[in-house]
Amino acid sequence: MTIKIDTKKSLPKGVRGVVVLTFSDKSTQTWLPANIKNILEKAKKSGAYKSKKGETLVVPQFGKKPEWIFFIGIGDKQSITPKTLQTCSSIAVRSAQSKNINSIALSIPEELKKKISEENIGELVAKGLELGSYSYTAYKSGKKPTIVKSATIFSTKEWNVSELKKGARTGITIAKATNIARDYGNAPANVVTPQVLADLAKDIGKKNKQKVTILNQKQIEKEKMGGILGVTAGSIHEAKFIIMEHMKGKKGEAPIVIIGKGITFDSGGISIKPSNAMDEMRYDMSGGGAVLGAMKAIGELNLAVNVVALVPATENVPSGTSYKPGDILTYADGTTVEVMNTDAEGRLILGDALIYSRKYKPKVVIDLATLTGATAVALGDFATAIFSNDTELTENLIKVGEQSGEKMWHMPIPEQYSERVKSKFADLRNTSSVPGGGASTAAAFLKAFVKKGTTWAHLDIAATAWKMAETQDSAAGSTGVGVSTLVEYIKKA
């Protein structure tokens, strides 16, 4: 999508749809033509439109221009949040597309800048528009749905146009990277294999001058990555360990390491999942997709930071060569793990990546994974669970998540959970010895692979990486969650 900022106070030629974001109370829309202002005032006065958060009023103007007016409510001034602004921008673009409109003009109330910086407003609106326009149609035959390809944000001289433009450029870059992650999360597992993820990493690295190294099966064996070797044993697709290096910060400065789970399909292995909704397990590589998407955005924004991305990529399927419950896996640092359930495979391959990350002596390690259904039980799908051994890192990630429209909720890792992942026959077991606390138990397992003194956070995105059905602001399927948070955190590092 192309986004422009305009201060002319007149509609560009050819625009069939005008979108007006409105507060529930009186707000300033100084550029709006008199006819649009009148419609808004009458709608509010009659009670037909109250500008509640997410409320939409669609007004056709037959024989006039613009042909359609879309009023989108963003709620009360005092309760406006970055997430609200981004979501309502997505609602706006989806409303326009529902009327087969591919170009829009959009007005935002001036009072917004009292609550949110102008740069952040530009970023959130641009992100919302680009993310809202997304649909996955790669395997749909026939006519493709209308997509909004251009949007003009109208402002007045009271706005700092350069700040809006700066934010919009960033927002579009992050949103497009997020949509790449969504494409790979939505694509079928017979198309997206570990090799295909590796190819994506190489393509991103080549375009952004980032060093990319792909470890093949023999190299993974040489590195003694016991978790990956166990999980991949049943698959005909060779595992890959993806390493990307964006070293554009100060020479010698310790990097931030971001790790993403890259299970391209998860059947559960020998501990096979129920068949209902197993098709969705193609999204089990969403952590890896988010990390690759983030590296794309980081490269295109040319951030002056040192970042290393690690993505262990394989699939978890049953066969005569599959790993089994009761097997014991040995890791590069000598840690042994008893496999209690082959469907708890994500934590096994992340263990290898956490050990490998030690080579970089990182200042921060952040991993993302669709790790546990228990996260959805605890939080539903409104927030990503964050586990960490560092209060400051936790607070910073939650803050940037709020600013980028990706909510997180701090979850605990009590010491008791570490006791519950100890095995009678090995150092660790990959599931808890007692029922309950599945998300915290998984985090405790990962924590065992984090070198003492390393600042670390684990984001369990199992509930937020996939939408079961289309919503007012988003297509169904992969969400690309995590890309925005990672980029915003790294921008501020």
Secondary structure, DSSP 8 states (H G I E B T S, - for coil): -EEEEE-SSS--TT--EEEEEE-SS----TTS-HHHHHHHHHHHHHTS----TT-EEEEE-TTSSSSEEEEEE---GGG--HHHHHHHHHHHHHHHHHTT--EEEEE--GGGGGTS-HHHHHHHHHHHHHHHT----TT--SS------EEEEE--TTS-HHHHHHHHHHHHHHHHHHHHHHHHHHS-TTTS-HHHHHHHHHHHHHHHT-EEEEE-HHHHHHTT-HHHHHHGGG-SS--EEEEEEEE-SSTT---EEEEE-EEEEE--TTS---STTGGGGGGGGHHHHHHHHHHHHHHHTT-SSEEEEEEEEEEE---TT---TT-EEE-TTS-EEE-S-TT--HHHHHHHHHHHHGGG--SEEEEEE---HHHHHHHTTSSEEEEES-HHHHHHHHHHHHHTT--EEE----HHHHHHTB-SSSSEESS-SSSS-HHHHHHHHHHTTS-TT--EEEEE-TTTSEESS--SSS-SEE--TTHHHHHHHHHH-
